[in-house]
Amino acid sequence: MKAQQHDRDQWSEHLAKIGATSMGTPVGAFGPKPNKFHATKTTVDGLKFDSKHEATVYQELAAELAVGRIHHLQRQRVFPLIVPAKKDGLPIVVGRYTADFTCVRDGELEVIDAKSRATKTEAYQLRKKLFEALYGLPIIEM
């Protein structure tokens, strides 16, 4: 058993040295995997964003933060989607919703998502409805 693992490790090391994979395709031959929504990763103020649109929304919110219209700007805040169980009454985490941004405006929490038509998938729509039902907060799409 150890001999088989040793052989696999040696083979993996050899493939890495010659820049190949076990399928015969050179590593990185096709470049990085493209974004499924054709978004371009963008960096603003040293922060990385998944799309130019998300970076633009951040810049708008950062400007509002600078003049004091909003407070406590956060990126990529995760909200667990928890529902009560039917059998034993213990809560069940059925998923999570990650907001692009959250902030406080006029004393109220705002949840903001940078969305395009392409990113409003069925999975997103379901998470959005579940989030809004569980937390009682609307998701603002920009």
N, C-alpha and C positions, 0 to 999 in steps of 0.2 A: 504494500500500500504506500509506504514512504517512498519507494523507488518510483512509483507512478507519479507522485506529487513532485518529486525531484525532477523527473523528465519533463513534466509540464512547465515547471518553473524555468528550466533551462531553455525550453522551446520559446517561452514568452520573452525571455531575455534576448535570445537570438533574434526574434522578430522585431523587438524594439530597436536593437542595434542596426538592423538593416532597413528600418523604417517601413516595415510591412505589418500587416495583420495576418491572422490565421486564414483569412479568406483570400489572401493574395493581393489585396488592394493596398497600395502604399498609404500610410497614415497621412491624413491631411490632403490626399490627392484631389478631393472635391471641395476643399475649403471648409469653412465653418458651416454648420447647418443653418439654412436661411430661416428667418422668422416666419411662422405660419400665417401671419397677417401682413407680411411684407413691410414690417416696421423697421426703422433704422435706429439702432441704439445710439443714444446721444448723451453727452456729458455737459452739465451746466453747473457752475460753481463747485466743481470737483465731485459732483454727484452724478451717478450713472442712472439713466432712465431707459426703459424698454422701447420708447418711441419718441419722435420729435414732438408729437402732440402732448404726451405726458410731460415732457420738459417745458413746453410752452405753458401748460396749466400750472406747473410748479412756479414758473417765473411770475405769472399773474398773482398767484397766492403769496409768493415771497414779497411782491410789491405791496400787497395789502397788509402783510405782516409788518413791513417796514414803517408804514404810516399808522399802524395801530388799529386798523379795521378788524383784524383777526388776531388771535393769540394761539399759542400751543400748536403750531403747525407740525404735523407728523406725517411721515411717509411709510407706506407698506404696513399699516397697522392691521393685525390679524384679529378677527372676531370669531370665536368658536360658534358653530351652529349646533346648539344643544336642544334636544327635545325630550320630554318625559317618556319613560318606557311604560308600556301597558301592563306588563306582567308584574314586575317587582317594584315599580315606581322610581327606580334609579334613573338618573338622566343618561342619555346616550348622545355622544358627539357624532353627528351625522355628516359633518364636514366642517369647512371653515370658509370664511369670506375674508379676503385681503383687500382692504381699501387702498386705493392709490394714495389718498391723502385724507387726513382728518384735521380739523381745526375747531376752535371755539369762536363763534361770532355772536355778539350780543348775549353772551352767557349760555348759549346753546351749542351742543356738539353738532358739527356738520361732517357728513361723510361724503367724500367727493371721489368720483372715478373719471378718469380721462377715457372717453369711449368714442369709438367710430362705429359706423354701421357694421363693419366686419367683425368687431370685437363683441358685439351684442349677441353672443351665441346662446343657444338654448340652455347650456349649462350656466352661463352667467345670469340669464333671466330667472332661472330657478333659484340660484343662490341669492339673487337680489330680492325676490319675493319672500324667501325664507328669512333672510336677514331683516327685512322691513317688518315682517310679522313678529319675529322674536324680540327685536330691539325697539320697535316702535319709532324708528328713525327713517326718513327717506334717504335714498342715495341720490345725490345730485350728480348728474352726468354732464360733463363739459366736453 
